[in-house]
Amino acid sequence: MGLILQEGDLVFLDTSPFIYFLEKHPQYFQYMEGFFDQVYEKNVQVILGRAK
């Protein structure tokens, strides 16, 4: 994925990637797991929303 989060970042996340993580989607889960690991380690705030 190549995304590097910094301490205190704020990220807007669409619902689709969040669902991929929850459902352990075979193609996307590994990327979302890495993302949420960074979120936890760097104390990043995530806003979950739905695009219109």
C-alpha atoms as an extended CHARMM CRD file, in Angstrom:
* protein
*
        52  EXT
         1         1  MET       CA              0.0000000000        0.0000000000        0.0000000000  PROA      1               0.0000000000
         2         2  GLY       CA              2.8620000000        2.3770000000        0.7060000000  PROA      2               0.0000000000
         3         3  LEU       CA              0.9680000000        4.6330000000        3.1050000000  PROA      3               0.0000000000
         4         4  ILE       CA              3.0820000000        5.9220000000        5.9810000000  PROA      4               0.0000000000
         5         5  LEU       CA              1.1490000000        7.5550000000        8.7880000000  PROA      5               0.0000000000
         6         6  GLN       CA              2.6050000000       10.0940000000       11.2020000000  PROA      6               0.0000000000
         7         7  GLU       CA              1.8350000000       10.5790000000       14.8820000000  PROA      7               0.0000000000
         8         8  GLY       CA             -1.4470000000       12.4450000000       15.2820000000  PROA      8               0.0000000000
         9         9  ASP       CA             -2.6000000000       12.2010000000       11.6490000000  PROA      9               0.0000000000
        10        10  LEU       CA             -6.2960000000       12.3790000000       10.8810000000  PROA      10              0.0000000000
        11        11  VAL       CA             -7.5560000000       10.0090000000        8.1660000000  PROA      11              0.0000000000
        12        12  PHE       CA            -10.9500000000        9.9160000000        6.4750000000  PROA      12              0.0000000000
        13        13  LEU       CA            -11.7730000000        6.3080000000        5.5800000000  PROA      13              0.0000000000
        14        14  ASP       CA            -14.6350000000        5.2440000000        3.3440000000  PROA      14              0.0000000000
        15        15  THR       CA            -16.7380000000        2.3420000000        4.6030000000  PROA      15              0.0000000000
        16        16  SER       CA            -15.6150000000       -0.0870000000        1.8730000000  PROA      16              0.0000000000
        17        17  PRO       CA            -12.0220000000       -0.5700000000        3.1220000000  PROA      17              0.0000000000
        18        18  PHE       CA            -13.3290000000       -0.8900000000        6.6750000000  PROA      18              0.0000000000
        19        19  ILE       CA            -15.7120000000       -3.6520000000        5.5700000000  PROA      19              0.0000000000
        20        20  TYR       CA            -12.8620000000       -5.3740000000        3.6940000000  PROA      20              0.0000000000
        21        21  PHE       CA            -10.9660000000       -5.4530000000        6.9790000000  PROA      21              0.0000000000
        22        22  LEU       CA            -13.8880000000       -6.7400000000        9.0420000000  PROA      22              0.0000000000
        23        23  GLU       CA            -14.7560000000       -9.4490000000        6.5240000000  PROA      23              0.0000000000
        24        24  LYS       CA            -11.0940000000      -10.4030000000        5.9540000000  PROA      24              0.0000000000
        25        25  HSD       CA            -11.3890000000       -9.8850000000        2.2070000000  PROA      25              0.0000000000
        26        26  PRO       CA             -8.8170000000      -12.1800000000        0.5160000000  PROA      26              0.0000000000
        27        27  GLN       CA             -7.3800000000       -9.4280000000       -1.6860000000  PROA      27              0.0000000000
        28        28  TYR       CA             -7.4710000000       -6.3850000000        0.6040000000  PROA      28              0.0000000000
        29        29  PHE       CA             -7.2770000000       -7.6340000000        4.1940000000  PROA      29              0.0000000000
        30        30  GLN       CA             -3.4900000000       -7.6070000000        4.3840000000  PROA      30              0.0000000000
        31        31  TYR       CA             -3.3870000000       -3.9430000000        3.3480000000  PROA      31              0.0000000000
        32        32  MET       CA             -6.0640000000       -2.9050000000        5.7960000000  PROA      32              0.0000000000
        33        33  GLU       CA             -4.4380000000       -4.8770000000        8.5930000000  PROA      33              0.0000000000
        34        34  GLY       CA             -1.2010000000       -2.9680000000        7.9660000000  PROA      34              0.0000000000
        35        35  PHE       CA             -3.1250000000        0.2940000000        7.9110000000  PROA      35              0.0000000000
        36        36  PHE       CA             -4.8390000000       -0.3910000000       11.2410000000  PROA      36              0.0000000000
        37        37  ASP       CA             -1.5450000000       -1.5260000000       12.7850000000  PROA      37              0.0000000000
        38        38  GLN       CA             -0.1240000000        1.9050000000       11.9030000000  PROA      38              0.0000000000
        39        39  VAL       CA             -3.2580000000        3.6220000000       13.2100000000  PROA      39              0.0000000000
        40        40  TYR       CA             -2.7880000000        1.9120000000       16.5610000000  PROA      40              0.0000000000
        41        41  GLU       CA              0.9850000000        2.4070000000       16.7540000000  PROA      41              0.0000000000
        42        42  LYS       CA              0.9470000000        6.0850000000       15.7310000000  PROA      42              0.0000000000
        43        43  ASN       CA             -2.2090000000        7.1130000000       17.5990000000  PROA      43              0.0000000000
        44        44  VAL       CA             -3.9090000000        8.1940000000       14.3740000000  PROA      44              0.0000000000
        45        45  GLN       CA             -7.5350000000        9.3000000000       14.3730000000  PROA      45              0.0000000000
        46        46  VAL       CA             -9.7820000000        7.7170000000       11.7590000000  PROA      46              0.0000000000
        47        47  ILE       CA            -13.0900000000        9.1910000000       10.6320000000  PROA      47              0.0000000000
        48        48  LEU       CA            -15.3110000000        6.5970000000        9.0230000000  PROA      48              0.0000000000
        49        49  GLY       CA            -17.7520000000        7.8330000000        6.4340000000  PROA      49              0.0000000000
        50        50  ARG       CA            -19.6530000000        6.9670000000        3.3300000000  PROA      50              0.0000000000
        51        51  ALA       CA            -19.0300000000        8.6970000000        0.0280000000  PROA      51              0.0000000000
        52        52  LYS       CA            -22.1140000000        9.8700000000       -1.8520000000  PROA      52              0.0000000000
